[in-house]
Amino acid sequence: MNTFNFAKYQTPIVFFLVISSIVTIGLLYFSPFNFYPSSAEKESLVYFAENMTPAHYELIDLFNRRFKGKIKVMPVDLPYSKFTTNRRKELISRILGNQTSKIDIFAIDHIWMPRFSKWAEPMDQYFNQEELSKILHSAIGLCKYNNVLYGMPFFLDVGILYYRQTMLKAAGGVPLLEMVEKGLTWNEMIEIQSEYFNRKEIYSFQGANYEGLMCNFLEIINWPDINGKSFLGGVTAVNETKVAFRFIHDLIYKHHVAGIEVLDFNENDSFNHALQNGLPFFRGWASAAKSLSRTNDGKAEVDDLRMAPIPSSIPGKSMPVLGGWNLMIASNSKVKIQAAEFVKFLISDEAQQILFKKNGYLPVLTDFYDEKRDTTRRKYFLRTQIENSITRFAHPDYTKISDALTSNLHNYLYRKESLDHSVSNYLRSLRLTGFFKLESEDEP
């Protein structure tokens, strides 16, 4: 009886099976029919650092559903309740300075653009001219440093005078309302206080020692060229800075248009003070209208608020400060193309409309302000303010410059230092930053 001698052929059979298995696995792995997905085809994770609101989460969820299996955005929440804008800036700086950082997209205040440009990927390669042409020119300008497009605008904001419509109409009728809507001068604000409100406090603004005071300072002094010598250097800096400091001081102590309490106010404090104490005017950002309606108990007072141009020193020359936040892609990101796809989504008409309706953020798209789409004329008003706005100067040491001004102005307004001493300290601080050198080094 013949029998099969397995032992004789055992080694060749095992060898054949092993080789066959390896070839089969290789074919399956590299097959175009995708029996098993390769690592290159796995979902790309994009980490997005921002102060997350319900609107942000809605947009992230919408994007992730559309790009399911390809791109997934992972939110990194930096809430204002835990991080002031300055703390947030320092935190993002430290994270990006670490080469192993996982942050791919981050949102920054536009005034930080010079500082963060060294960690950012230039955007020109991801956006063509047709896409860029849909964005407001002023918004694109906030994203450039040294003529390089380092970011894309996320949303805008602009300084606004809020007023109580019913209160003003009761005080001075339609003529007073029309006067306010046209845009007041500071002298007219003082006259309104005297004629209609018995010289009582009528105005609230952000006067605490922080960036909000800088914005109010620039709007109140109404200098058209904040990049010129009249603001930051030259022989005229001393006198003009003194005039500006003294004018704000007089609004509080001489005219009593605003109370000394404003020197401790941030945005929310100034809004609440005006609403709770029956003041007819307060300064705020345009986006504040939405947050006020969400957080304030006095619904009737909030519903009665209307917007007007920021008061000016020259009739018809209101110059509100332009604010806004930009989106940047980290230069060390491993998913730049995917990150750019999400940035494109965030500045789409669909996303910008959601941010406006839910958060009050002003869109960066030109079409949003089209008069044909504007039944209330509110958008036309906002675009006019944006077009008339001034921007804070771009400089890597902007924070130091701003801190020098606000701290010395605040000390003077609180009467901790004399006018001469405050202005002298401010200008000395500017010289120490190397930002400018006075043509005359004489101290004020």
C-alpha positions as CSV (number, residue, x, y, z in Angstrom):
1,M,0.0,0.0,0.0
2,N,1.4,3.3,-1.1
3,T,1.4,6.0,1.5
4,F,2.1,9.8,1.1
5,N,5.3,10.7,2.9
6,F,4.3,14.1,4.4
7,A,7.6,14.5,6.2
8,K,9.4,14.4,2.9
9,Y,7.5,17.4,1.5
10,Q,6.8,19.3,4.8
11,T,9.5,22.0,4.4
12,P,8.7,22.9,0.8
13,I,5.0,23.1,1.5
14,V,5.4,25.4,4.5
15,F,7.7,27.6,2.5
16,F,5.2,27.8,-0.3
17,L,2.4,28.7,2.1
18,V,4.4,31.4,3.8
19,I,5.4,33.0,0.4
20,S,1.8,32.8,-0.8
21,S,0.5,34.5,2.3
22,I,3.0,37.4,2.0
23,V,2.1,38.0,-1.7
24,T,-1.6,37.9,-1.0
25,I,-1.4,40.4,1.9
26,G,0.7,42.6,-0.3
27,L,-1.8,42.6,-3.1
28,L,-4.7,43.3,-0.7
29,Y,-2.8,46.2,1.0
30,F,-1.8,47.9,-2.3
31,S,-4.8,46.9,-4.3
32,P,-6.7,49.8,-5.9
33,F,-9.9,48.1,-4.8
34,N,-9.3,49.1,-1.2
35,F,-9.8,45.8,0.6
36,Y,-8.0,47.5,3.5
37,P,-7.5,51.3,3.7
38,S,-4.0,52.5,3.8
39,S,-2.8,54.9,6.6
40,A,-2.7,57.7,4.0
41,E,-6.5,57.3,3.6
42,K,-7.3,57.7,7.3
43,E,-9.3,60.6,8.5
44,S,-7.1,63.7,8.9
45,L,-7.5,65.4,12.3
46,V,-7.3,69.2,12.3
47,Y,-7.0,70.9,15.7
48,F,-8.6,74.4,15.9
49,A,-7.9,76.7,18.9
50,E,-10.5,79.4,19.6
51,N,-13.0,80.6,22.1
52,M,-15.6,78.1,21.3
53,T,-19.3,79.2,21.3
54,P,-22.4,77.2,20.3
55,A,-22.1,78.7,16.8
56,H,-18.5,77.4,16.5
57,Y,-19.6,73.9,17.5
58,E,-22.4,74.0,15.0
59,L,-20.0,74.9,12.2
60,I,-17.5,72.3,13.2
61,D,-20.2,69.6,13.3
62,L,-21.5,70.7,9.9
63,F,-18.1,70.6,8.4
64,N,-17.2,67.2,9.9
65,R,-20.4,65.6,8.6
66,R,-19.6,66.9,5.1
67,F,-16.1,65.6,5.2
68,K,-16.7,62.5,7.1
69,G,-13.9,59.9,6.6
70,K,-11.6,62.6,5.1
71,I,-11.2,65.5,7.6
72,K,-12.3,65.9,11.2
73,V,-11.9,69.2,13.0
74,M,-11.1,68.9,16.7
75,P,-12.0,72.0,18.8
76,V,-9.5,73.3,21.3
77,D,-11.5,75.6,23.6
78,L,-9.8,78.7,25.0
79,P,-12.8,80.4,26.8
80,Y,-12.8,84.1,27.7
81,S,-14.0,83.0,31.1
82,K,-10.6,81.4,31.8
83,F,-8.3,83.3,29.5
84,T,-8.1,87.1,28.9
85,T,-7.1,88.1,25.5
86,N,-3.5,88.7,26.7
87,R,-3.3,85.4,28.5
88,R,-4.7,83.7,25.4
89,K,-2.0,85.4,23.3
90,E,0.8,84.2,25.6
91,L,-0.6,80.6,25.8
92,I,-0.9,80.3,22.0
93,S,2.6,81.7,21.6
94,R,4.1,79.1,24.0
95,I,2.2,76.3,22.3
96,L,3.3,77.3,18.8
97,G,6.9,77.8,19.9
98,N,6.9,74.1,20.7
99,Q,7.7,72.2,17.5
100,T,5.6,69.3,18.6
101,S,2.5,71.5,18.8
102,K,-0.7,69.8,17.6
103,I,-2.6,73.1,16.9
104,D,-3.2,73.4,13.2
105,I,-5.5,76.5,13.0
106,F,-5.7,79.3,15.6
107,A,-7.7,82.5,15.8
108,I,-6.0,85.8,16.9
109,D,-6.9,89.4,17.4
110,H,-5.7,91.1,14.2
111,I,-3.3,93.4,16.2
112,W,-1.2,90.3,17.0
113,M,-0.6,89.5,13.3
114,P,3.1,90.8,13.3
115,R,3.9,88.7,16.4
116,F,2.3,85.4,15.1
117,S,3.5,85.7,11.5
118,K,6.7,83.8,12.3
119,W,4.6,80.7,13.2
120,A,2.1,81.0,10.4
121,E,1.8,79.5,6.9
122,P,1.4,82.1,4.1
123,M,-2.1,81.8,2.7
124,D,-1.7,82.9,-0.9
125,Q,-1.1,79.3,-2.1
126,Y,-4.4,78.1,-0.8
127,F,-6.7,81.0,-2.0
128,N,-7.0,82.2,-5.6
129,Q,-7.9,85.7,-6.6
130,E,-11.5,84.9,-7.2
131,E,-11.9,83.7,-3.6
132,L,-10.0,86.7,-2.2
133,S,-12.1,89.2,-4.3
134,K,-15.2,88.2,-2.3
135,I,-13.7,89.5,0.9
136,L,-13.8,93.1,2.1
137,H,-10.6,94.9,1.2
138,S,-10.3,96.3,4.8
139,A,-10.6,92.8,6.2
140,I,-7.8,91.4,3.9
141,G,-5.6,94.3,5.0
142,L,-5.8,93.1,8.6
143,C,-4.3,89.8,7.6
144,K,-1.1,91.1,6.0
145,Y,2.3,91.8,7.5
146,N,5.2,93.0,5.4
147,N,2.9,92.5,2.3
148,V,2.6,88.8,3.0
149,L,-0.9,87.3,3.6
150,Y,-0.4,85.3,6.8
151,G,-4.0,84.8,7.7
152,M,-7.6,85.0,6.6
153,P,-10.2,87.2,8.2
154,F,-12.6,85.3,10.5
155,F,-14.9,88.2,11.5
156,L,-14.9,91.9,11.9
157,D,-16.0,94.3,14.6
158,V,-16.2,98.1,14.8
159,G,-16.7,100.7,17.5
160,I,-20.4,101.9,17.8
161,L,-22.3,104.5,19.9
162,Y,-25.3,102.8,21.4
163,Y,-28.2,105.0,22.4
164,R,-31.6,104.6,24.1
165,Q,-34.1,105.6,21.4
166,T,-37.2,106.1,23.7
167,M,-35.2,108.1,26.2
168,L,-33.8,110.5,23.7
169,K,-37.1,110.9,21.9
170,A,-38.8,111.8,25.2
171,A,-36.0,114.3,25.9
172,G,-35.7,116.1,22.6
173,G,-38.1,114.6,20.1
174,V,-37.3,113.5,16.5
175,P,-34.8,116.4,16.0
176,L,-32.6,115.0,18.8
177,L,-32.8,111.5,17.3
178,E,-31.9,112.7,13.9
179,M,-28.9,114.6,15.3
180,V,-27.6,111.5,17.1
181,E,-28.2,109.3,14.0
182,K,-26.2,111.7,11.8
183,G,-23.2,111.4,14.2
184,L,-22.4,113.7,17.2
185,T,-19.4,115.7,17.9
186,W,-18.1,115.7,21.5
187,N,-19.1,119.3,21.9
188,E,-22.7,118.3,20.9
189,M,-22.6,115.4,23.4
190,I,-21.8,118.0,26.1
191,E,-24.6,120.3,24.9
192,I,-27.1,117.4,25.0
193,Q,-26.0,116.7,28.6
194,S,-26.5,120.3,29.5
195,E,-29.8,120.9,27.7
196,Y,-31.7,117.7,28.2
197,F,-30.1,115.8,31.1
198,N,-29.4,118.6,33.7
199,R,-25.6,118.0,33.4
200,K,-25.9,114.5,34.7
201,E,-23.7,111.6,33.6
202,I,-24.9,110.4,30.2
203,Y,-22.1,108.3,28.8
204,S,-20.3,105.0,29.7
205,F,-17.2,103.6,28.1
206,Q,-14.4,101.1,28.7
207,G,-11.9,103.0,30.9
208,A,-10.0,100.2,32.8
209,N,-6.3,99.7,32.2
210,Y,-6.5,97.4,29.2
211,E,-6.8,97.4,25.4
212,G,-10.4,98.7,25.6
213,L,-9.0,102.0,26.9
214,M,-6.7,102.2,23.9
215,C,-9.6,101.8,21.5
216,N,-11.6,104.5,23.3
217,F,-8.5,106.8,23.3
218,L,-8.1,106.5,19.5
219,E,-11.8,107.1,18.9
220,I,-12.0,110.1,21.2
221,I,-8.9,111.9,20.0
222,N,-10.0,111.4,16.4
223,W,-6.6,111.6,14.9
224,P,-6.9,110.5,11.2
225,D,-3.3,109.2,10.9
226,I,-2.4,107.1,13.9
227,N,0.7,105.8,12.1
228,G,2.1,109.3,11.7
229,K,4.4,111.3,13.9
230,S,1.4,113.1,15.4
231,F,0.7,110.0,17.4
232,L,3.9,108.1,17.9
233,G,6.8,110.5,17.7
234,G,8.3,113.7,16.5
235,V,8.4,117.0,18.2
236,T,4.7,117.4,18.2
237,A,4.0,114.2,20.1
238,V,4.4,115.8,23.5
239,N,1.8,118.6,23.0
240,E,-0.7,116.5,21.1
241,T,-0.6,113.6,23.6
242,K,-1.1,116.1,26.4
243,V,-4.2,117.6,24.6
244,A,-5.6,114.1,24.2
245,F,-5.0,113.0,27.8
246,R,-6.5,116.2,29.1
247,F,-9.6,116.0,26.9
248,I,-10.5,112.6,28.2
249,H,-9.8,113.8,31.8
250,D,-12.2,116.7,31.2
251,L,-15.0,114.4,30.0
252,I,-15.0,112.9,33.4
253,Y,-14.0,115.6,35.9
254,K,-15.0,118.9,34.1
255,H,-18.0,118.1,32.1
256,H,-19.1,115.0,34.0
257,V,-20.3,113.4,30.8
258,A,-19.0,110.1,32.2
259,G,-18.5,109.1,35.8
260,I,-15.3,108.1,37.5
261,E,-16.6,104.6,37.7
262,V,-15.7,104.0,34.0
263,L,-12.1,103.8,35.0
264,D,-12.8,100.3,36.3
265,F,-15.0,99.2,33.4
266,N,-14.5,96.6,30.7
267,E,-17.1,96.0,28.0
268,N,-19.7,94.2,30.1
269,D,-19.3,96.6,33.0
270,S,-19.8,99.6,30.9
271,F,-22.9,98.1,29.2
272,N,-24.5,97.1,32.5
273,H,-23.7,100.4,34.1
274,A,-25.5,102.3,31.3
275,L,-28.5,100.1,31.3
276,Q,-29.0,99.8,35.0
277,N,-28.5,103.5,35.7
278,G,-30.5,105.0,32.9
279,L,-27.7,106.4,30.8
280,P,-28.7,107.3,27.2
281,F,-25.3,106.5,25.6
282,F,-22.5,104.0,25.8
283,R,-19.7,102.9,23.6
284,G,-19.4,99.3,22.5
285,W,-18.5,97.0,19.7
286,A,-21.1,96.3,17.0
287,S,-21.1,92.6,18.0
288,A,-22.2,93.5,21.6
289,A,-25.8,93.9,20.5
290,K,-26.2,90.1,20.3
291,S,-24.4,89.3,23.6
292,L,-26.5,92.0,25.3
293,S,-29.7,90.4,24.2
294,R,-28.5,87.0,25.4
295,T,-27.2,88.0,28.8
296,N,-29.1,91.1,30.0
297,D,-32.2,90.8,32.1
298,G,-33.6,94.1,31.0
299,K,-35.0,93.0,27.7
300,A,-37.0,96.2,27.2
301,E,-33.9,98.4,27.6
302,V,-31.9,96.2,25.2
303,D,-34.6,96.1,22.6
304,D,-34.7,99.9,22.7
305,L,-31.0,100.3,21.9
306,R,-30.0,101.7,18.5
307,M,-26.6,102.3,16.8
308,A,-25.0,105.5,15.7
309,P,-21.5,106.6,14.7
310,I,-18.9,107.2,17.4
311,P,-18.7,110.9,18.4
312,S,-15.9,112.8,16.8
313,S,-14.0,116.0,17.3
314,I,-14.8,117.1,13.7
315,P,-18.4,117.2,12.4
316,G,-19.1,114.3,10.1
317,K,-15.7,112.7,10.7
318,S,-16.5,109.7,13.0
319,M,-13.5,107.4,13.1
320,P,-14.3,104.1,14.9
321,V,-11.7,101.6,15.6
322,L,-11.8,98.5,13.5
323,G,-11.5,95.2,15.3
324,G,-11.6,91.7,14.2
325,W,-10.1,88.2,14.5
326,N,-8.0,86.3,11.9
327,L,-7.5,82.7,11.2
328,M,-4.0,81.4,10.8
329,I,-2.5,78.0,9.9
330,A,0.5,76.8,11.9
331,S,3.6,76.6,9.7
332,N,4.5,73.2,11.4
333,S,1.1,71.7,10.8
334,K,1.1,68.3,9.1
335,V,-2.4,68.8,7.6
336,K,-2.1,72.3,6.0
337,I,-4.3,71.4,2.9
338,Q,-7.0,70.0,5.2
339,A,-6.7,73.0,7.5
340,A,-7.1,75.4,4.5
341,E,-10.3,73.5,3.5
342,F,-11.8,74.3,6.9
343,V,-10.7,77.9,6.8
344,K,-12.4,78.2,3.4
345,F,-15.6,76.8,5.0
346,L,-15.4,79.3,7.9
347,I,-15.4,82.3,5.5
348,S,-18.1,80.9,3.3
349,D,-21.4,82.8,3.1
350,E,-23.1,80.0,4.9
351,A,-20.7,80.0,7.9
352,Q,-20.5,83.8,8.1
353,Q,-24.3,84.0,8.2
354,I,-24.4,81.6,11.1
355,L,-21.8,83.5,13.0
356,F,-23.7,86.8,12.4
357,K,-27.1,85.4,13.5
358,K,-25.8,83.5,16.5
359,N,-22.9,85.6,17.7
360,G,-23.4,89.0,16.1
361,Y,-19.9,88.7,14.4
362,L,-19.7,91.0,11.4
363,P,-19.0,89.0,8.2
364,V,-16.0,89.6,6.1
365,L,-17.7,89.1,2.8
366,T,-18.6,92.0,0.5
367,D,-21.9,90.5,-0.6
368,F,-23.2,90.4,3.0
369,Y,-23.4,94.2,2.9
370,D,-25.2,94.4,-0.4
371,E,-28.0,96.9,-0.2
372,K,-30.3,94.6,-2.1
373,R,-30.0,92.0,0.8
374,D,-30.5,94.7,3.4
375,T,-34.1,95.4,4.3
376,T,-33.3,97.2,7.6
377,R,-30.4,99.4,6.4
378,R,-28.5,98.0,9.4
379,K,-25.9,96.3,7.1
380,Y,-25.4,99.5,5.1
381,F,-24.8,101.4,8.4
382,L,-22.2,98.8,9.5
383,R,-20.4,98.8,6.2
384,T,-20.2,102.6,6.4
385,Q,-18.6,102.4,9.8
386,I,-16.2,99.8,8.6
387,E,-15.2,102.0,5.6
388,N,-14.7,105.0,7.9
389,S,-12.8,103.1,10.5
390,I,-9.2,103.4,11.7
391,T,-6.9,100.4,12.4
392,R,-4.5,100.1,15.2
393,F,-0.9,100.0,13.8
394,A,0.9,96.8,13.0
395,H,4.0,96.3,15.0
396,P,5.7,93.2,16.7
397,D,5.8,95.2,20.0
398,Y,2.2,96.6,19.7
399,T,1.3,95.2,23.1
400,K,4.1,97.0,24.8
401,I,3.2,100.2,23.1
402,S,-0.5,99.9,24.0
403,D,0.3,98.9,27.6
404,A,2.5,102.0,27.9
405,L,-0.3,104.3,26.8
406,T,-3.1,102.8,28.7
407,S,-1.2,102.4,32.0
408,N,0.0,106.0,32.0
409,L,-3.3,107.4,30.7
410,H,-5.1,105.4,33.4
411,N,-2.8,106.7,36.1
412,Y,-3.5,110.3,35.0
413,L,-7.3,109.8,34.8
414,Y,-7.2,108.2,38.3
415,R,-5.2,111.2,39.4
416,K,-2.3,109.1,40.6
417,E,0.1,111.1,38.4
418,S,0.3,114.5,36.9
419,L,-0.4,115.2,33.2
420,D,3.3,116.0,32.6
421,H,4.6,113.0,34.4
422,S,2.1,110.6,32.7
423,V,2.9,111.9,29.2
424,S,6.6,111.8,29.9
425,N,6.5,108.2,31.1
426,Y,4.5,107.2,28.1
427,L,6.9,108.7,25.6
428,R,9.9,107.4,27.5
429,S,8.4,103.9,27.3
430,L,8.0,104.2,23.5
431,R,11.6,105.1,23.2
432,L,12.7,102.1,25.2
433,T,10.8,99.8,22.9
434,G,12.9,101.3,20.0
435,F,9.7,102.2,18.2
436,F,10.7,105.8,17.6
437,K,13.2,108.5,18.6
438,L,12.0,112.0,19.2
439,E,13.5,114.6,16.9
440,S,13.9,116.6,20.1
441,E,14.9,114.5,23.1
442,D,13.7,117.2,25.5
443,E,11.3,115.8,28.2
444,P,7.9,117.4,28.4
